[in-house]
């Protein structure tokens, strides 16, 4: 492992650790963590590999950050996710670069789905959630008039981002 990889892993690891802690404790992922991690990730890529191309250097980091942020921003605009999650995933994408950032997105999605199921089971809300989905579906096909909104549940997605990112790093390490 090169010193550049160690620096990038250290930056993203510190950001993930801090973000998981604040997401669990305060339900927030702080800009004071995500923005420096994003800038440091891109800076390390630029100073060690230059502008690069789609898979190396600054361009790869910008591409990874942009794609990662764009995917999660879709859910943030719809109110299903916080903007801190988007910025944290952008920082991960900047550190990982283009191909690995996509793997991190896939693994984060899988970890998030598992986390949601476990959280709903832990809270005893599986049936309430399934009934709510059924009500919303019936409302969309005009079988029911305006359904009552169920309780909003907070699932700290920073945990899923951290698990998915670690999973992507492990996957990348086993491939090479």
KELOMI-171200 format. One line per field, with one value per atom (N, C-alpha, C, O): residue number from 0; residue in three letters; atom name; x, y, z. Coordinates in steps of 0.05 Angstrom, whole numbers, padded with zeros to 5 digits. Example, Ala and Ser with C-alpha at 12.3 -4.5 7.8 and 13.67 -1.06 7.14 Angstrom:
<atoms>
pos (0, 0, 0, 0, 1, 1, 1, 1)
code (ala, ala, ala, ala, ser, ser, ser, ser)
site (N, CA, C, O, N, CA, C, O)
px (00264, 00246, 00264, 00285, 00257, 00273, 00258, 00268)
py (-00114, -00090, -00066, -00066, -00045, -00021, 00001, 00023)
pz (00156, 00156, 00156, 00169, 00142, 00143, 00157, 00161)
</atoms>
This chain:
<atoms>
pos (0, 0, 0, 0, 1, 1, 1, 1, 2, 2, 2, 2, 3, 3, 3, 3, 4, 4, 4, 4, 5, 5, 5, 5, 6, 6, 6, 6, 7, 7, 7, 7, 8, 8, 8, 8, 9, 9, 9, 9, 10, 10, 10, 10, 11, 11, 11, 11, 12, 12, 12, 12, 13, 13, 13, 13, 14, 14, 14, 14, 15, 15, 15, 15, 16, 16, 16, 16, 17, 17, 17, 17, 18, 18, 18, 18, 19, 19, 19, 19, 20, 20, 20, 20, 21, 21, 21, 21, 22, 22, 22, 22, 23, 23, 23, 23, 24, 24, 24, 24, 25, 25, 25, 25, 26, 26, 26, 26, 27, 27, 27, 27, 28, 28, 28, 28, 29, 29, 29, 29, 30, 30, 30, 30, 31, 31, 31, 31, 32, 32, 32, 32, 33, 33, 33, 33, 34, 34, 34, 34, 35, 35, 35, 35, 36, 36, 36, 36, 37, 37, 37, 37, 38, 38, 38, 38, 39, 39, 39, 39, 40, 40, 40, 40, 41, 41, 41, 41, 42, 42, 42, 42, 43, 43, 43, 43, 44, 44, 44, 44, 45, 45, 45, 45, 46, 46, 46, 46, 47, 47, 47, 47, 48, 48, 48, 48, 49, 49, 49, 49, 50, 50, 50, 50, 51, 51, 51, 51, 52, 52, 52, 52, 53, 53, 53, 53, 54, 54, 54, 54, 55, 55, 55, 55, 56, 56, 56, 56, 57, 57, 57, 57, 58, 58, 58, 58, 59, 59, 59, 59, 60, 60, 60, 60, 61, 61, 61, 61, 62, 62, 62, 62, 63, 63, 63, 63, 64, 64, 64, 64, 65, 65, 65, 65, 66, 66, 66, 66, 67, 67, 67, 67, 68, 68, 68, 68, 69, 69, 69, 69, 70, 70, 70, 70, 71, 71, 71, 71, 72, 72, 72, 72, 73, 73, 73, 73, 74, 74, 74, 74, 75, 75, 75, 75, 76, 76, 76, 76, 77, 77, 77, 77, 78, 78, 78, 78, 79, 79, 79, 79, 80, 80, 80, 80, 81, 81, 81, 81, 82, 82, 82, 82, 83, 83, 83, 83, 84, 84, 84, 84, 85, 85, 85, 85, 86, 86, 86, 86, 87, 87, 87, 87, 88, 88, 88, 88, 89, 89, 89, 89, 90, 90, 90, 90, 91, 91, 91, 91, 92, 92, 92, 92, 93, 93, 93, 93, 94, 94, 94, 94, 95, 95, 95, 95, 96, 96, 96, 96, 97, 97, 97, 97, 98, 98, 98, 98, 99, 99, 99, 99, 100, 100, 100, 100, 101, 101, 101, 101, 102, 102, 102, 102, 103, 103, 103, 103, 104, 104, 104, 104, 105, 105, 105, 105, 106, 106, 106, 106, 107, 107, 107, 107, 108, 108, 108, 108, 109, 109, 109, 109, 110, 110, 110, 110, 111, 111, 111, 111, 112, 112, 112, 112, 113, 113, 113, 113, 114, 114, 114, 114, 115, 115, 115, 115, 116, 116, 116, 116, 117, 117, 117, 117, 118, 118, 118, 118, 119, 119, 119, 119, 120, 120, 120, 120, 121, 121, 121, 121, 122, 122, 122, 122, 123, 123, 123, 123, 124, 124, 124, 124, 125, 125, 125, 125, 126, 126, 126, 126, 127, 127, 127, 127, 128, 128, 128, 128, 129, 129, 129, 129, 130, 130, 130, 130, 131, 131, 131, 131, 132, 132, 132, 132, 133, 133, 133, 133, 134, 134, 134, 134, 135, 135, 135, 135, 136, 136, 136, 136, 137, 137, 137, 137, 138, 138, 138, 138, 139, 139, 139, 139, 140, 140, 140, 140, 141, 141, 141, 141, 142, 142, 142, 142, 143, 143, 143, 143, 144, 144, 144, 144, 145, 145, 145, 145, 146, 146, 146, 146, 147, 147, 147, 147, 148, 148, 148, 148, 149, 149, 149, 149, 150, 150, 150, 150, 151, 151, 151, 151, 152, 152, 152, 152, 153, 153, 153, 153, 154, 154, 154, 154, 155, 155, 155, 155, 156, 156, 156, 156, 157, 157, 157, 157, 158, 158, 158, 158, 159, 159, 159, 159, 160, 160, 160, 160, 161, 161, 161, 161, 162, 162, 162, 162, 163, 163, 163, 163, 164, 164, 164, 164, 165, 165, 165, 165, 166, 166, 166, 166, 167, 167, 167, 167, 168, 168, 168, 168, 169, 169, 169, 169, 170, 170, 170, 170, 171, 171, 171, 171, 172, 172, 172, 172, 173, 173, 173, 173, 174, 174, 174, 174, 175, 175, 175, 175)
code (unk, unk, unk, unk, unk, unk, unk, unk, unk, unk, unk, unk, unk, unk, unk, unk, unk, unk, unk, unk, unk, unk, unk, unk, unk, unk, unk, unk, unk, unk, unk, unk, unk, unk, unk, unk, unk, unk, unk, unk, unk, unk, unk, unk, unk, unk, unk, unk, unk, unk, unk, unk, unk, unk, unk, unk, unk, unk, unk, unk, unk, unk, unk, unk, unk, unk, unk, unk, unk, unk, unk, unk, unk, unk, unk, unk, unk, unk, unk, unk, unk, unk, unk, unk, unk, unk, unk, unk, unk, unk, unk, unk, unk, unk, unk, unk, unk, unk, unk, unk, unk, unk, unk, unk, unk, unk, unk, unk, unk, unk, unk, unk, unk, unk, unk, unk, unk, unk, unk, unk, unk, unk, unk, unk, unk, unk, unk, unk, unk, unk, unk, unk, unk, unk, unk, unk, unk, unk, unk, unk, unk, unk, unk, unk, unk, unk, unk, unk, unk, unk, unk, unk, unk, unk, unk, unk, unk, unk, unk, unk, unk, unk, unk, unk, unk, unk, unk, unk, unk, unk, unk, unk, unk, unk, unk, unk, unk, unk, unk, unk, unk, unk, unk, unk, unk, unk, unk, unk, unk, unk, unk, unk, unk, unk, unk, unk, unk, unk, unk, unk, unk, unk, unk, unk, unk, unk, unk, unk, unk, unk, unk, unk, unk, unk, unk, unk, unk, unk, unk, unk, unk, unk, unk, unk, unk, unk, unk, unk, unk, unk, unk, unk, unk, unk, unk, unk, unk, unk, unk, unk, unk, unk, unk, unk, unk, unk, unk, unk, unk, unk, unk, unk, unk, unk, unk, unk, unk, unk, unk, unk, unk, unk, unk, unk, unk, unk, unk, unk, unk, unk, unk, unk, unk, unk, unk, unk, unk, unk, unk, unk, unk, unk, unk, unk, unk, unk, unk, unk, unk, unk, unk, unk, unk, unk, unk, unk, unk, unk, unk, unk, unk, unk, unk, unk, unk, unk, unk, unk, unk, unk, unk, unk, unk, unk, unk, unk, unk, unk, unk, unk, unk, unk, unk, unk, unk, unk, unk, unk, unk, unk, unk, unk, unk, unk, unk, unk, unk, unk, unk, unk, unk, unk, unk, unk, unk, unk, unk, unk, unk, unk, unk, unk, unk, unk, unk, unk, unk, unk, unk, unk, unk, unk, unk, unk, unk, unk, unk, unk, unk, unk, unk, unk, unk, unk, unk, unk, unk, unk, unk, unk, unk, unk, unk, unk, unk, unk, unk, unk, unk, unk, unk, unk, unk, unk, unk, unk, unk, unk, unk, unk, unk, unk, unk, unk, unk, unk, unk, unk, unk, unk, unk, unk, unk, unk, unk, unk, unk, unk, unk, unk, unk, unk, unk, unk, unk, unk, unk, unk, unk, unk, unk, unk, unk, unk, unk, unk, unk, unk, unk, unk, unk, unk, unk, unk, unk, unk, unk, unk, unk, unk, unk, unk, unk, unk, unk, unk, unk, unk, unk, unk, unk, unk, unk, unk, unk, unk, unk, unk, unk, unk, unk, unk, unk, unk, unk, unk, unk, unk, unk, unk, unk, unk, unk, unk, unk, unk, unk, unk, unk, unk, unk, unk, unk, unk, unk, unk, unk, unk, unk, unk, unk, unk, unk, unk, unk, unk, unk, unk, unk, unk, unk, unk, unk, unk, unk, unk, unk, unk, unk, unk, unk, unk, unk, unk, unk, unk, unk, unk, unk, unk, unk, unk, unk, unk, unk, unk, unk, unk, unk, unk, unk, unk, unk, unk, unk, unk, unk, unk, unk, unk, unk, unk, unk, unk, unk, unk, unk, unk, unk, unk, unk, unk, unk, unk, unk, unk, unk, unk, unk, unk, unk, unk, unk, unk, unk, unk, unk, unk, unk, unk, unk, unk, unk, unk, unk, unk, unk, unk, unk, unk, unk, unk, unk, unk, unk, unk, unk, unk, unk, unk, unk, unk, unk, unk, unk, unk, unk, unk, unk, unk, unk, unk, unk, unk, unk, unk, unk, unk, unk, unk, unk, unk, unk, unk, unk, unk, unk, unk, unk, unk, unk, unk, unk, unk, unk, unk, unk, unk, unk, unk, unk, unk, unk, unk, unk, unk, unk, unk, unk, unk, unk, unk, unk, unk, unk, unk, unk, unk, unk, unk, unk, unk, unk, unk, unk, unk, unk, unk, unk, unk, unk, unk, unk, unk, unk, unk, unk, unk, unk, unk, unk, unk, unk, unk, unk, unk, unk, unk, unk, unk, unk, unk, unk, unk, unk, unk, unk, unk, unk, unk, unk, unk, unk, unk)
site (N, CA, C, O, N, CA, C, O, N, CA, C, O, N, CA, C, O, N, CA, C, O, N, CA, C, O, N, CA, C, O, N, CA, C, O, N, CA, C, O, N, CA, C, O, N, CA, C, O, N, CA, C, O, N, CA, C, O, N, CA, C, O, N, CA, C, O, N, CA, C, O, N, CA, C, O, N, CA, C, O, N, CA, C, O, N, CA, C, O, N, CA, C, O, N, CA, C, O, N, CA, C, O, N, CA, C, O, N, CA, C, O, N, CA, C, O, N, CA, C, O, N, CA, C, O, N, CA, C, O, N, CA, C, O, N, CA, C, O, N, CA, C, O, N, CA, C, O, N, CA, C, O, N, CA, C, O, N, CA, C, O, N, CA, C, O, N, CA, C, O, N, CA, C, O, N, CA, C, O, N, CA, C, O, N, CA, C, O, N, CA, C, O, N, CA, C, O, N, CA, C, O, N, CA, C, O, N, CA, C, O, N, CA, C, O, N, CA, C, O, N, CA, C, O, N, CA, C, O, N, CA, C, O, N, CA, C, O, N, CA, C, O, N, CA, C, O, N, CA, C, O, N, CA, C, O, N, CA, C, O, N, CA, C, O, N, CA, C, O, N, CA, C, O, N, CA, C, O, N, CA, C, O, N, CA, C, O, N, CA, C, O, N, CA, C, O, N, CA, C, O, N, CA, C, O, N, CA, C, O, N, CA, C, O, N, CA, C, O, N, CA, C, O, N, CA, C, O, N, CA, C, O, N, CA, C, O, N, CA, C, O, N, CA, C, O, N, CA, C, O, N, CA, C, O, N, CA, C, O, N, CA, C, O, N, CA, C, O, N, CA, C, O, N, CA, C, O, N, CA, C, O, N, CA, C, O, N, CA, C, O, N, CA, C, O, N, CA, C, O, N, CA, C, O, N, CA, C, O, N, CA, C, O, N, CA, C, O, N, CA, C, O, N, CA, C, O, N, CA, C, O, N, CA, C, O, N, CA, C, O, N, CA, C, O, N, CA, C, O, N, CA, C, O, N, CA, C, O, N, CA, C, O, N, CA, C, O, N, CA, C, O, N, CA, C, O, N, CA, C, O, N, CA, C, O, N, CA, C, O, N, CA, C, O, N, CA, C, O, N, CA, C, O, N, CA, C, O, N, CA, C, O, N, CA, C, O, N, CA, C, O, N, CA, C, O, N, CA, C, O, N, CA, C, O, N, CA, C, O, N, CA, C, O, N, CA, C, O, N, CA, C, O, N, CA, C, O, N, CA, C, O, N, CA, C, O, N, CA, C, O, N, CA, C, O, N, CA, C, O, N, CA, C, O, N, CA, C, O, N, CA, C, O, N, CA, C, O, N, CA, C, O, N, CA, C, O, N, CA, C, O, N, CA, C, O, N, CA, C, O, N, CA, C, O, N, CA, C, O, N, CA, C, O, N, CA, C, O, N, CA, C, O, N, CA, C, O, N, CA, C, O, N, CA, C, O, N, CA, C, O, N, CA, C, O, N, CA, C, O, N, CA, C, O, N, CA, C, O, N, CA, C, O, N, CA, C, O, N, CA, C, O, N, CA, C, O, N, CA, C, O, N, CA, C, O, N, CA, C, O, N, CA, C, O, N, CA, C, O, N, CA, C, O, N, CA, C, O, N, CA, C, O, N, CA, C, O, N, CA, C, O, N, CA, C, O, N, CA, C, O, N, CA, C, O, N, CA, C, O, N, CA, C, O, N, CA, C, O, N, CA, C, O, N, CA, C, O, N, CA, C, O, N, CA, C, O, N, CA, C, O)
px (00017, 00000, 00018, 00037, 00012, 00028, 00022, 00000, 00040, 00034, 00009, -00005, 00005, -00019, -00045, -00064, -00045, -00068, -00073, -00095, -00051, -00053, -00064, -00081, -00055, -00065, -00095, -00110, -00103, -00131, -00149, -00170, -00140, -00155, -00157, -00177, -00135, -00135, -00155, -00170, -00156, -00174, -00203, -00220, -00209, -00237, -00244, -00267, -00226, -00231, -00238, -00257, -00223, -00228, -00256, -00271, -00262, -00288, -00311, -00331, -00307, -00329, -00332, -00355, -00311, -00313, -00327, -00346, -00319, -00331, -00360, -00377, -00366, -00394, -00412, -00436, -00403, -00419, -00426, -00449, -00406, -00410, -00431, -00449, -00428, -00447, -00474, -00495, -00475, -00501, -00516, -00541, -00502, -00515, -00523, -00545, -00506, -00511, -00530, -00547, -00526, -00541, -00558, -00571, -00558, -00573, -00564, -00580, -00538, -00526, -00499, -00484, -00493, -00466, -00456, -00468, -00434, -00425, -00410, -00393, -00415, -00400, -00371, -00353, -00365, -00338, -00322, -00297, -00335, -00321, -00321, -00300, -00343, -00346, -00330, -00317, -00332, -00318, -00288, -00275, -00276, -00247, -00239, -00218, -00255, -00248, -00250, -00233, -00269, -00272, -00248, -00236, -00241, -00219, -00192, -00176, -00188, -00163, -00161, -00140, -00184, -00183, -00176, -00159, -00188, -00182, -00153, -00139, -00145, -00118, -00097, -00077, -00100, -00081, -00080, -00058, -00103, -00104, -00089, -00074, -00093, -00080, -00049, -00034, -00041, -00012, 00004, 00028, -00010, 00004, 00002, 00020, -00020, -00025, -00030, -00033, -00031, -00036, -00065, -00083, -00070, -00098, -00109, -00132, -00092, -00100, -00121, -00123, -00135, -00156, -00180, -00183, -00197, -00222, -00217, -00235, -00194, -00189, -00166, -00160, -00153, -00130, -00131, -00143, -00118, -00114, -00139, -00160, -00137, -00158, -00184, -00206, -00182, -00206, -00222, -00246, -00208, -00221, -00235, -00258, -00222, -00234, -00259, -00279, -00257, -00280, -00303, -00326, -00297, -00317, -00330, -00355, -00314, -00325, -00342, -00363, -00333, -00348, -00374, -00395, -00372, -00396, -00418, -00441, -00409, -00429, -00441, -00465, -00424, -00434, -00454, -00475, -00447, -00464, -00490, -00512, -00488, -00512, -00533, -00557, -00523, -00541, -00556, -00580, -00541, -00554, -00570, -00589, -00562, -00576, -00605, -00623, -00609, -00636, -00654, -00677, -00644, -00660, -00662, -00683, -00642, -00642, -00663, -00677, -00664, -00684, -00712, -00730, -00716, -00743, -00748, -00770, -00729, -00733, -00729, -00736, -00718, -00714, -00687, -00682, -00670, -00642, -00632, -00642, -00614, -00602, -00580, -00567, -00575, -00554, -00526, -00507, -00524, -00498, -00490, -00466, -00509, -00503, -00492, -00474, -00504, -00495, -00466, -00449, -00460, -00433, -00413, -00390, -00421, -00403, -00397, -00374, -00417, -00413, -00395, -00380, -00398, -00381, -00352, -00334, -00347, -00320, -00308, -00285, -00325, -00316, -00309, -00289, -00327, -00322, -00296, -00282, -00291, -00266, -00241, -00222, -00242, -00219, -00216, -00194, -00238, -00237, -00232, -00219, -00242, -00240, -00262, -00278, -00263, -00286, -00293, -00316, -00277, -00289, -00296, -00316, -00279, -00285, -00308, -00322, -00313, -00335, -00362, -00381, -00364, -00388, -00392, -00415, -00371, -00373, -00382, -00398, -00371, -00379, -00409, -00422, -00419, -00448, -00465, -00485, -00457, -00471, -00471, -00491, -00447, -00445, -00459, -00470, -00458, -00472, -00502, -00516, -00513, -00541, -00549, -00570, -00532, -00538, -00537, -00554, -00516, -00514, -00538, -00548, -00546, -00569, -00595, -00612, -00599, -00623, -00623, -00644, -00601, -00599, -00603, -00616, -00591, -00594, -00623, -00633, -00638, -00666, -00683, -00700, -00678, -00693, -00687, -00706, -00662, -00655, -00667, -00677, -00666, -00677, -00707, -00718, -00721, -00750, -00757, -00776, -00742, -00746, -00741, -00756, -00720, -00712, -00734, -00740, -00745, -00766, -00793, -00813, -00796, -00822, -00841, -00865, -00830, -00846, -00848, -00855, -00842, -00843, -00872, -00876, -00891, -00919, -00930, -00944, -00923, -00932, -00921, -00935, -00896, -00884, -00897, -00903, -00901, -00914, -00943, -00951, -00957, -00984, -00983, -01000, -00964, -00961, -00955, -00965, -00938, -00932, -00957, -00963, -00973, -00998, -01018, -01031, -01019, -01037, -01029, -01046, -01003, -00993, -00998, -01005, -00995, -01000, -01030, -01037, -01047, -01076, -01084, -01102, -01071, -01076, -01068, -01082, -01045, -01036, -01054, -01057, -01065, -01083, -01112, -01130, -01116, -01142, -01162, -01186, -01153, -01170, -01178, -01199, -01160, -01165, -01161, -01144, -01178, -01173, -01148, -01139, -01137, -01112, -01106, -01120, -01087, -01079, -01065, -01053, -01067, -01054, -01025, -01016, -01008, -00980, -00972, -00981, -00954, -00944, -00921, -00913, -00911, -00889, -00864, -00858, -00849, -00823, -00802, -00801, -00786, -00765, -00738, -00733, -00720, -00693, -00675, -00672, -00664, -00643, -00618, -00615, -00598, -00573, -00557, -00542, -00560, -00548, -00518, -00505, -00507, -00478, -00465, -00443, -00480, -00471, -00469, -00449, -00489, -00489, -00467, -00455, -00462, -00441, -00414, -00397, -00410, -00385, -00382, -00360, -00403, -00401, -00397, -00381, -00412, -00409, -00381, -00370, -00370, -00343, -00322, -00304, -00324, -00305, -00308, -00288, -00332, -00337, -00324, -00312, -00326, -00315, -00284, -00271, -00272, -00243, -00234, -00214, -00249, -00242, -00244, -00227, -00266, -00271, -00248, -00238, -00240, -00219, -00193, -00177, -00187, -00163, -00162, -00141, -00184, -00185, -00183, -00175, -00191, -00190, -00162, -00155, -00145, -00118, -00097, -00074)
py (-00023, 00000, 00025, 00027, 00043, 00067, 00088, 00087, 00106, 00128, 00144, 00154, 00147, 00162, 00148, 00161, 00121, 00106, 00108, 00110, 00106, 00108, 00136, 00137, 00157, 00184, 00186, 00197, 00176, 00177, 00161, 00169, 00137, 00120, 00133, 00131, 00146, 00160, 00183, 00186, 00198, 00221, 00211, 00221, 00192, 00182, 00167, 00168, 00152, 00137, 00156, 00151, 00178, 00197, 00210, 00214, 00217, 00230, 00211, 00219, 00185, 00166, 00161, 00160, 00158, 00154, 00177, 00173, 00202, 00225, 00228, 00235, 00222, 00225, 00204, 00210, 00179, 00159, 00167, 00164, 00177, 00185, 00208, 00207, 00229, 00251, 00243, 00254, 00225, 00217, 00200, 00204, 00183, 00167, 00184, 00181, 00203, 00219, 00242, 00248, 00256, 00281, 00282, 00302, 00260, 00258, 00279, 00290, 00284, 00304, 00294, 00282, 00300, 00296, 00324, 00339, 00331, 00359, 00367, 00352, 00392, 00403, 00407, 00405, 00411, 00415, 00389, 00390, 00367, 00341, 00336, 00328, 00339, 00331, 00349, 00339, 00375, 00393, 00390, 00387, 00390, 00385, 00358, 00356, 00337, 00311, 00311, 00299, 00325, 00327, 00342, 00333, 00365, 00381, 00365, 00365, 00352, 00337, 00314, 00308, 00300, 00277, 00286, 00273, 00307, 00318, 00329, 00325, 00342, 00353, 00331, 00334, 00310, 00288, 00275, 00269, 00272, 00260, 00278, 00269, 00304, 00323, 00323, 00321, 00325, 00328, 00302, 00303, 00279, 00254, 00243, 00229, 00248, 00236, 00257, 00250, 00283, 00304, 00305, 00295, 00316, 00318, 00290, 00285, 00273, 00245, 00242, 00259, 00220, 00214, 00203, 00208, 00188, 00178, 00159, 00156, 00147, 00127, 00135, 00121, 00158, 00166, 00196, 00211, 00205, 00233, 00249, 00238, 00275, 00294, 00288, 00289, 00283, 00279, 00255, 00256, 00234, 00210, 00217, 00208, 00233, 00242, 00259, 00256, 00278, 00295, 00279, 00283, 00260, 00242, 00225, 00222, 00213, 00197, 00213, 00204, 00237, 00254, 00263, 00263, 00271, 00281, 00260, 00265, 00236, 00215, 00206, 00201, 00203, 00195, 00215, 00207, 00240, 00261, 00263, 00267, 00259, 00261, 00239, 00245, 00215, 00193, 00199, 00196, 00206, 00211, 00237, 00240, 00257, 00282, 00278, 00293, 00259, 00253, 00247, 00256, 00231, 00224, 00247, 00251, 00264, 00287, 00307, 00319, 00312, 00331, 00321, 00338, 00296, 00285, 00284, 00275, 00291, 00292, 00265, 00261, 00246, 00219, 00215, 00194, 00235, 00233, 00261, 00280, 00262, 00288, 00297, 00280, 00322, 00332, 00326, 00325, 00321, 00312, 00285, 00281, 00268, 00242, 00246, 00232, 00264, 00270, 00280, 00270, 00298, 00309, 00289, 00288, 00271, 00250, 00231, 00223, 00223, 00205, 00219, 00205, 00245, 00259, 00258, 00255, 00261, 00259, 00231, 00228, 00211, 00183, 00180, 00169, 00190, 00189, 00203, 00194, 00226, 00241, 00225, 00224, 00212, 00196, 00170, 00162, 00157, 00132, 00134, 00117, 00156, 00158, 00143, 00130, 00147, 00138, 00109, 00104, 00090, 00062, 00053, 00040, 00059, 00049, 00064, 00052, 00089, 00104, 00090, 00090, 00080, 00066, 00040, 00034, 00026, 00002, 00010, -00004, 00032, 00042, 00049, 00044, 00060, 00066, 00041, 00040, 00021, -00004, -00017, -00025, -00019, -00032, -00015, -00027, 00011, 00028, 00024, 00023, 00020, 00015, -00012, -00014, -00032, -00058, -00056, -00067, -00042, -00039, -00022, -00028, -00002, 00014, -00002, 00002, -00019, -00036, -00055, -00058, -00067, -00085, -00070, -00079, -00046, -00029, -00022, -00022, -00015, -00008, -00031, -00028, -00055, -00078, -00084, -00089, -00084, -00089, -00068, -00075, -00043, -00021, -00025, -00022, -00031, -00035, -00059, -00058, -00080, -00103, -00096, -00104, -00082, -00074, -00057, -00059, -00039, -00021, -00033, -00021, -00057, -00070, -00057, -00056, -00046, -00030, -00042, -00028, -00068, -00080, -00079, -00071, -00088, -00089, -00061, -00057, -00042, -00014, -00004, 00010, -00010, -00001, -00014, 00000, -00040, -00054, -00044, -00040, -00038, -00027, 00001, 00008, 00017, 00043, 00043, 00059, 00024, 00020, 00013, 00023, -00006, -00014, 00009, 00012, 00026, 00049, 00069, 00079, 00074, 00093, 00083, 00098, 00057, 00045, 00047, 00053, 00041, 00043, 00072, 00077, 00091, 00119, 00126, 00141, 00116, 00123, 00112, 00124, 00088, 00076, 00084, 00072, 00104, 00116, 00097, 00099, 00077, 00060, 00072, 00065, 00089, 00102, 00132, 00141, 00148, 00177, 00182, 00164, 00206, 00214, 00198, 00201, 00181, 00164, 00181, 00202, 00172, 00185, 00179, 00156, 00200, 00196, 00181, 00187, 00162, 00147, 00162, 00183, 00151, 00163, 00163, 00143, 00185, 00186, 00173, 00178, 00156, 00142, 00152, 00157, 00156, 00165, 00140, 00126, 00136, 00115, 00129, 00140, 00128, 00142, 00131, 00111, 00142, 00132, 00134, 00122, 00151, 00153, 00126, 00120, 00110, 00083, 00066, 00052, 00067, 00051, 00061, 00045, 00087, 00098, 00087, 00079, 00087, 00077, 00047, 00038, 00031, 00002, -00003, -00020, 00011, 00007, 00015, 00002, 00036, 00045, 00025, 00018, 00015, -00006, -00031, -00044, -00038, -00062, -00058, -00076, -00034, -00028, -00029, -00039, -00019, -00021, -00050, -00057, -00066, -00094, -00108, -00123, -00102, -00114, -00107, -00124, -00082, -00072, -00086, -00094, -00089, -00102, -00132, -00142, -00146, -00174, -00178, -00200, -00158, -00161, -00158, -00169, -00143, -00138, -00156, -00155)
pz (00000, 00000, 00000, 00016, -00018, -00021, 00001, 00013, 00006, 00025, 00017, 00034, -00009, -00018, -00010, -00001, -00013, -00005, 00025, 00034, 00040, 00069, 00077, 00095, 00064, 00070, 00063, 00079, 00040, 00032, 00051, 00059, 00059, 00077, 00104, 00118, 00113, 00139, 00139, 00158, 00118, 00116, 00116, 00132, 00099, 00097, 00122, 00131, 00134, 00159, 00182, 00197, 00185, 00206, 00202, 00221, 00177, 00171, 00176, 00187, 00169, 00174, 00203, 00213, 00218, 00247, 00261, 00276, 00254, 00267, 00259, 00275, 00234, 00224, 00235, 00242, 00239, 00252, 00280, 00289, 00294, 00322, 00324, 00340, 00307, 00309, 00299, 00308, 00279, 00268, 00289, 00293, 00303, 00324, 00349, 00360, 00356, 00380, 00376, 00393, 00353, 00349, 00324, 00318, 00309, 00284, 00264, 00249, 00263, 00245, 00235, 00250, 00210, 00200, 00194, 00179, 00207, 00207, 00182, 00172, 00173, 00151, 00159, 00142, 00184, 00194, 00190, 00192, 00185, 00180, 00150, 00139, 00137, 00109, 00090, 00071, 00093, 00074, 00075, 00054, 00099, 00100, 00088, 00075, 00093, 00082, 00052, 00038, 00041, 00012, 00000, -00020, 00012, 00002, 00005, -00014, 00028, 00032, 00012, 00001, 00008, -00010, -00038, -00051, -00048, -00074, -00075, -00095, -00054, -00053, -00054, -00068, -00038, -00038, -00066, -00076, -00079, -00106, -00125, -00142, -00123, -00142, -00137, -00157, -00113, -00107, -00111, -00114, -00110, -00114, -00142, -00151, -00156, -00182, -00204, -00227, -00196, -00216, -00225, -00210, -00248, -00258, -00264, -00260, -00275, -00280, -00302, -00320, -00300, -00319, -00304, -00280, -00318, -00305, -00282, -00265, -00281, -00259, -00240, -00221, -00245, -00229, -00225, -00241, -00204, -00199, -00192, -00184, -00195, -00187, -00203, -00191, -00229, -00245, -00234, -00233, -00227, -00215, -00189, -00184, -00172, -00147, -00151, -00138, -00170, -00176, -00188, -00180, -00205, -00217, -00195, -00194, -00178, -00156, -00137, -00129, -00130, -00111, -00124, -00112, -00150, -00163, -00167, -00162, -00176, -00180, -00153, -00151, -00133, -00107, -00096, -00086, -00097, -00087, -00103, -00092, -00129, -00146, -00140, -00139, -00135, -00128, -00102, -00101, -00081, -00056, -00055, -00040, -00072, -00073, -00082, -00074, -00100, -00109, -00085, -00085, -00066, -00043, -00023, -00009, -00021, -00003, -00013, 00003, -00039, -00050, -00044, -00042, -00043, -00037, -00007, 00001, 00009, 00038, 00051, 00074, 00037, 00048, 00061, 00074, 00059, 00069, 00075, 00064, 00093, 00100, 00082, 00069, 00080, 00063, 00074, 00058, 00099, 00111, 00099, 00095, 00095, 00082, 00054, 00046, 00039, 00012, 00013, -00003, 00031, 00032, 00041, 00032, 00060, 00069, 00046, 00043, 00031, 00008, -00013, -00026, -00016, -00035, -00026, -00042, 00000, 00011, 00007, 00000, 00010, 00005, -00025, -00032, -00042, -00071, -00079, -00097, -00066, -00073, -00065, -00079, -00042, -00033, -00049, -00055, -00055, -00069, -00099, -00111, -00111, -00140, -00154, -00142, -00180, -00196, -00194, -00185, -00200, -00200, -00172, -00169, -00153, -00126, -00112, -00095, -00120, -00109, -00117, -00101, -00141, -00149, -00133, -00125, -00128, -00111, -00083, -00071, -00072, -00046, -00046, -00026, -00067, -00069, -00068, -00053, -00082, -00083, -00055, -00044, -00043, -00017, 00005, 00024, 00002, 00021, 00019, 00039, -00005, -00009, 00004, 00017, 00001, 00013, 00044, 00057, 00054, 00083, 00094, 00115, 00079, 00087, 00088, 00106, 00068, 00068, 00092, 00105, 00097, 00120, 00146, 00164, 00148, 00171, 00176, 00198, 00154, 00157, 00167, 00184, 00156, 00165, 00194, 00209, 00202, 00230, 00248, 00270, 00240, 00256, 00260, 00282, 00238, 00240, 00258, 00273, 00255, 00272, 00302, 00319, 00307, 00334, 00347, 00370, 00331, 00341, 00340, 00349, 00330, 00328, 00309, 00313, 00288, 00269, 00241, 00222, 00239, 00212, 00201, 00178, 00217, 00208, 00202, 00183, 00220, 00215, 00189, 00174, 00183, 00158, 00134, 00115, 00136, 00113, 00108, 00086, 00130, 00127, 00115, 00099, 00123, 00112, 00082, 00067, 00074, 00046, 00031, 00009, 00042, 00030, 00027, 00007, 00048, 00048, 00026, 00011, 00024, 00004, -00024, -00042, -00028, -00054, -00061, -00083, -00041, -00046, -00052, -00068, -00039, -00045, -00073, -00087, -00082, -00109, -00131, -00152, -00126, -00147, -00142, -00154, -00124, -00119, -00106, -00110, -00091, -00076, -00048, -00037, -00038, -00013, -00016, -00032, -00002, -00002, 00015, 00029, 00014, 00028, 00053, 00074, 00052, 00075, 00096, 00090, 00120, 00143, 00143, 00139, 00147, 00148, 00173, 00195, 00170, 00193, 00206, 00197, 00228, 00242, 00225, 00212, 00226, 00212, 00230, 00254, 00218, 00233, 00223, 00199, 00242, 00235, 00235, 00255, 00212, 00209, 00202, 00181, 00220, 00216, 00192, 00196, 00169, 00145, 00144, 00128, 00162, 00164, 00171, 00163, 00186, 00193, 00168, 00164, 00151, 00126, 00107, 00094, 00106, 00089, 00099, 00083, 00125, 00136, 00130, 00122, 00135, 00130, 00101, 00093, 00084, 00055, 00045, 00027, 00056, 00048, 00057, 00042, 00081, 00091, 00074, 00067, 00067, 00050, 00023, 00012, 00011, -00015, -00013, -00032, 00008, 00011, 00014, 00001, 00029, 00032, 00004, -00003, -00010, -00036, -00055, -00070, -00056, -00073, -00066, -00084, -00040, -00031, -00040, -00047, -00038, -00046, -00076, -00085, -00092, -00121, -00131, -00152, -00117, -00128, -00116, -00123)
</atoms>
